[in-house]
Amino acid sequence: MIPPKPPSRRGKGSVWRFIRDFRGDILSAQSDRLYRAWMAEFRGPFIHSFTCNDPQLVDLVLRRRPMDFPKSPRMAAGLQPLLGNSSFISNGATWLHQRRIIDIAFAGGRLREAFPAMWDASEAAVARLAPLADGTETDIEPQTGHVAADVIFRSLFSIPIEDQVASQVFDAFREHQAAQPMVNLGGLLTLPRWARLHGRNVRTSARRIRGLIQSLIRERAERIAAGTAPADLATKIMTTPDPVTQKRFTDKEMVDEVATFFLAGHETSASALAWALYLLAEYPEWQDRVADEAERALTPDFACVKQLEISRAVFRETLRLYPPVAMTVRECRHATSLRDRKAPAGAQVVLSPWHLHRHQRLWDNPDGFDPGRWQTENGKICQRDAYIPFSAGARACPGAGFAMIEGPLILSALVRAYRLDPPAEPPVPVMRLTLRGKNGIRLRLTPR
Ligand code: HEM
C-alpha cells in the first residue's frame, strides 16, 4: 500500500490552468514534474516564483544566505491579525532580537523541564480517547489538536487545557480558523493583496484570542513580581533579557510570541500526530513494534525518551511523508541567480518540503512508508540534505527539539493503550495552514 498522495497537475500547463485547478488546495494544483525537477519557475498574474528542490538551493536560501531571503510579506499578511509582528513573520533586527530570547528558552536542558507537562498531557489524551475506542470510525484530528494544545498550555503556563482561560483560547482559536479558511499558502500565493484582506470575523476572533493571552501574561507578570511564578516556559521567556541589547519582551511582544507558540506549536504537532496514527493503522507491523517498545520503555522519566527509537523513526518518517508545513515562501531581497535563471528582487522563493521529501532523484522508495530508512545509507544522506520538516538554518523551528520529544512520547502512549485500524476511505492530504485530511483523518480505535 502506498500512503495517500493527492493527484498532481499533469505536465507543465498554463498559468490559467494552474489558477483553474487551484481550488483551495495548493498541493494538487502543482505539476507532477516537481517530484523530479530541481527548480521550477512560475509567472502568474500576481506572482513570479521559483520553487526550489535542489538541495544546494535549499541550503543557499535557508542556511548560507538567510538574510538575503527574508520571509515573504505575503505570508505575514495572512497571519498578522493573530500574530502581530512575532518571530514567525518578522525579519531583520526585530527577528534577531526575538530569536535571541526564544532560543534561550528552548535550549536543550529546558526540554527536560517540559517533559512532565508532555507526560501529563499524554495521559490525559489516553483517558479522553477511551469513550471513542469502540471500533467505529472516528476523526482523530480534533483529538490530536486537543492534546497538542494541552501540551502547549501545560509547558508554557503550567495549566491544563481544561483551565478556564486555556479552554477559551482553544475554542476562540477554532473559531478563528473557521473564519479564515483562506489562510493557506495557496491563497497567499495566488491571490492579489486586495483579495487577501481580512474579514471582520477574522479580526474579531484574533482580538479575542490576543485579549485572553494578554490576561494570562498579566497574571504571570504579577506572579513573577511576587516571586511565586512556576519555572515554566512563560516565566523563562518573560524574564530572559536579550543577551545583546539587555531588553526583555514588552507585553505586546509577549502576546505576539505566545500566540505564535500556540499556533506554530499546536497546529503542526496535531497534524503530525494525526498522520502518524493513521499510518500506524495502515501498517500494523510497525504499530506492534511501537506498542512493544512502549510496553518496555515508556515511563514518566525523561530518560525514557531516548529509548523510544522506533516511535521516533515512525514520527520522523511521518514528517517526511506528511510535513505539517508542506510549503513555505521567502522573498529575494536583491536580484539574484537561482541555478541558471535570473530572479528579480521581490521574486518569491517557494520551498516545498512536500516535494523535496518525495523527490524521485533523491530518495529510495520516495512515496513508501519505511521508518527503517533512517538506518540506510540513502536515508542518512537524505536526512542531511533533503529533509526539512522544521526548516533549516538560522530560521529553523525553535520548537523542533520540543516536538521531537512530544511527538514520539504521545504516539507511544496512545499506541500502548489502543489498537488502531484503518478507515474505509483513506484521507486525502490538503494544505490548509498545516497539512490536513480533506475530510479529516479517520481511523478505528479499540483498547489493546
Ligand atoms: C511537529 C511539530 C512542528 C513542526 C513540523 C514545525 C515546523 C516549523 C517550520 C517548518 C517552521 C519554519 C516555517 C517557515 O519557514 O515558514 C517553524 C517555525 C517556527 N516554529 Fe515550529 N514546528 C513544530 C512545532 C513547534 C513547536 C512545538 C513550537 C513552539 C512551542 C514551534 C514554534 C515555532 C516558531 C516560533 C517558529 C518561527 C521561527 C522563526 O521564523 O524564526 N514549532 N516550525
Boltz pocket constraint, residues with backbone or C-beta under 6 A from the ligand:
constraints:
  - pocket:
      binder: B
      contacts: [[A, 87], [A, 88], [A, 89], [A, 99], [A, 260], [A, 261], [A, 262], [A, 264], [A, 265], [A, 266], [A, 268], [A, 269], [A, 272], [A, 323], [A, 324], [A, 325], [A, 327], [A, 328], [A, 329], [A, 388], [A, 389], [A, 390], [A, 391], [A, 394], [A, 395], [A, 396], [A, 397], [A, 398], [A, 399], [A, 400], [A, 402], [A, 403], [A, 407]]
      max_distance: 6.0
